[in-house]
Amino acid sequence: MKDIYTEDYLRKLGLNERQIRAVLYVKERGKIGNKEYQELFNVSRQTATRDLSDLIRLGIFERVEKGKYKLKTHHESNMSQKVKSRE
């Protein structure tokens, strides 16, 4: 299966640099925690939660346990569905 989570694709979705780096990090390591996100990017818990929530909303990450996130197993973002539902 082709990996669609390239930097270029993630930028087109409107992700910020932290979120892009987080997706690449999870591709390499398997998952990321909220606290880990805070430490990696030197941000507050609220910022980490907001960034991670955006990644879930877009269908890129899924929550696997409290405070832990991984890439969704399917390689399609919810972004296109959200755009269609507004029409």
C-alpha positions in Angstrom: 0.0 0.0 0.0 1.3 3.4 -1.0 2.2 5.7 1.9 0.3 8.9 1.4 1.7 10.7 4.5 4.4 12.6 2.7 5.5 16.0 3.9 4.0 17.5 0.8 0.6 15.9 1.3 0.6 16.9 5.0 1.4 20.5 4.1 -1.5 20.5 1.6 -3.8 19.4 4.4 -2.8 22.6 6.3 -0.9 20.9 9.1 1.6 23.0 11.1 5.3 22.1 11.2 4.9 20.3 14.6 2.1 18.2 13.3 4.0 17.2 10.2 7.0 16.3 12.3 4.8 14.3 14.6 3.3 12.3 11.7 6.8 11.5 10.5 7.9 10.6 14.0 4.9 8.2 14.4 5.6 6.6 11.0 9.1 5.8 12.3 8.3 4.9 15.9 4.8 3.6 15.9 3.1 6.0 18.3 3.4 9.2 20.3 2.0 10.3 23.6 0.8 13.7 24.6 3.6 14.2 27.1 6.1 13.0 24.5 4.7 15.6 22.0 5.0 18.3 24.6 8.7 17.5 25.2 9.6 17.0 21.5 8.1 20.4 20.5 8.4 22.3 23.7 4.7 23.1 23.9 2.1 23.2 26.6 -0.3 20.3 27.3 -3.1 22.4 25.8 -1.2 23.0 22.5 -0.2 19.3 22.3 -3.8 18.2 22.9 -5.1 20.7 20.3 -2.5 19.6 17.7 -3.2 15.9 18.3 -7.0 16.4 18.2 -6.7 18.0 14.8 -4.7 15.0 13.6 -7.5 12.7 14.8 -10.2 14.9 13.3 -8.5 14.7 9.9 -8.3 10.9 10.2 -4.5 10.8 10.3 -4.1 9.6 13.9 -6.3 7.5 16.1 -6.3 7.3 19.9 -5.1 3.9 21.1 -5.2 4.6 24.8 -5.4 7.6 27.1 -2.8 10.1 25.9 -1.3 7.8 23.2 -1.9 8.1 19.5 -0.9 6.2 16.3 -1.4 6.5 12.6 -4.8 5.3 11.4 -4.5 1.9 9.6 -6.3 3.2 6.5 -4.4 5.6 4.3 -7.2 8.0 3.5 -7.9 11.3 5.3 -11.3 12.4 6.5 -10.5 15.8 4.9 -12.2 15.0 1.6 -15.3 13.8 3.4 -15.5 17.0 5.5 -15.2 19.1 2.3 -18.0 17.1 0.6 -20.3 17.4 3.7 -20.2 21.2 3.5 -21.4 21.3 -0.1 
